[in-house]
Amino acid sequence: MGEFDIGAPLAPNEPPPVVVDGKSYNFQVFARDTIFNEGTQYAAVQSFASLLGPDMGAIPTGGVSRALIEAGY
């Protein structure tokens, strides 16, 4: 993951995965970002920072982004 500059993994993710609106998400918290994927789509890893877009300074109030924050911290 060095090419993406997300830093070192901080801890292993604990089962069960995050579930939002009936969809499950696996995730891994790193020093500079959290990566995640939906269900078993392991090749479709996404960045938590990309979910926030222009609202990066705001704390999400719901959805996948809020669930990932709660599960990761």
HUPE-V425699 format. One record per pair of residues at least 4 apart in sequence whose ideal C-beta (glycine too) atoms are under 8 Angstrom apart, sorted by the first residue. I is the first residue (numbers start at 1). J is the second residue. Records with the same first field share a line. If there is no record, write none. Layout:
I: J + J
This chain:
1: 6 + 30 + 35
4: 33 + 47
5: 32
6: 30 + 31 + 32 + 33 + 35 + 47
7: 30 + 31 + 32 + 33
8: 30 + 31
9: 28 + 29 + 30 + 31
10: 29 + 30 + 31
11: 29
12: 28
13: 17 + 26 + 27 + 28 + 29 + 71
16: 24
17: 24 + 25 + 26 + 27
18: 24 + 25 + 26 + 27 + 36 + 64 + 67 + 68 + 71
19: 23 + 24 + 25 + 67
20: 25 + 63 + 64 + 67
23: 38 + 39
24: 38 + 39
25: 36 + 37 + 38 + 39 + 64 + 67 + 68
26: 36 + 37
27: 34 + 35 + 36 + 48 + 68 + 71 + 72
28: 34 + 35 + 36
29: 34 + 72 + 73
30: 34 + 35
33: 47 + 48 + 49
34: 47 + 48 + 68 + 72
35: 45 + 46 + 47 + 48
36: 45 + 46 + 48 + 64 + 68
37: 41 + 42 + 44 + 45 + 46
38: 44
46: 50 + 51
47: 51
48: 52 + 65 + 68
49: 56
51: 60 + 64 + 65 + 68
52: 56 + 58 + 60 + 65
55: 60
59: 66 + 69
60: 65 + 66 + 69
61: 66
62: 66
63: 67
64: 68
65: 69
66: 70
67: 71
68: 72
69: 73
